[in-house]
């Protein structure tokens, strides 16, 4: 579904990711792990079109999409929930959700809105509340729900558990699993490596902008090196 080949992205003259190769199969959950500064967010922003790679190529659904804008990718079903959530804080919950479907002109937006409200009952309860007044966990749910309204085929999630209490983190990962089981492919960047590997099918490990390890998520979860570096063992 998604394939990065020898992708390198720079900030001015600083190379943030180096010859990155990543593949995401349709119907799977894939996670990217790594310490702060490893290049995880740069990788996600490059895939989503927020950054343009200087070298390499990105293929999505068999098409070379290297260099396409985020709005062009969104119309093709590739959507990002960015680090920090990126909700429209001065707009209501309902406005945020409707903005998620801004590019759609089909007749099923209303039905999808009902489904989202059913999946996230707290958002239905607070639909008239300004996004910026929600708790951190509620804002993360809103960010995910807004992207779901775009009907993504591939959902990119960048640090969805950041700054959240453990109980809320458990809810977020339950939602990620439900989204996957409903048919959406997920690429997940997450510092909570244990939770990410438990929900994922496959994983990649980035260090200083390079992929240094990859494999089946269950195998990575049991790998001594991964345990010592990311799981606190």
C-alpha angles and dihedrals in degrees: 000000000000127000130178115194121192091329117181123179128188138198099213101305096341114101107219100177125024127207093325118189116191131160128192119193119213114264096022138108112231123185132201115208132189146122124277109293094022092121101257098131091041089055092050093046090049092052091047093051097248089115127032119224117235091209137019134028141269120211122190123183089349094306128112102240097168109146098008117144121253092250091053091051092047090057087054091054102261111126136172132212097199129218106273091031098255097221121165097256097189093052128075125259089253092050090051091052093048090049088058088067097042093120095049124095099175127116096244100074092099092050091049090050090055091050091051091049089051092050092045105035092171089063091053089050091051100034093128094047121103112256093232092060094059122102119259093260093048091049090053090051089049091050091052093043092050091054091046087059088066089061096234122200090195118031119198114202118189114197097327093175097050113136095356129131116253095253091052090047089056089052092050093052091047088055091049090053091048091050090052093047089051089061107268118128112228133206109190131193110194139160090202089083097176094054092043094052091047092058097036132085096204137013143200127200120212125199122179091341098312133102103243100169140013139169150112109336094232090052092049089050089059096041111117094216092050091046093053095045102040112008100054096247 
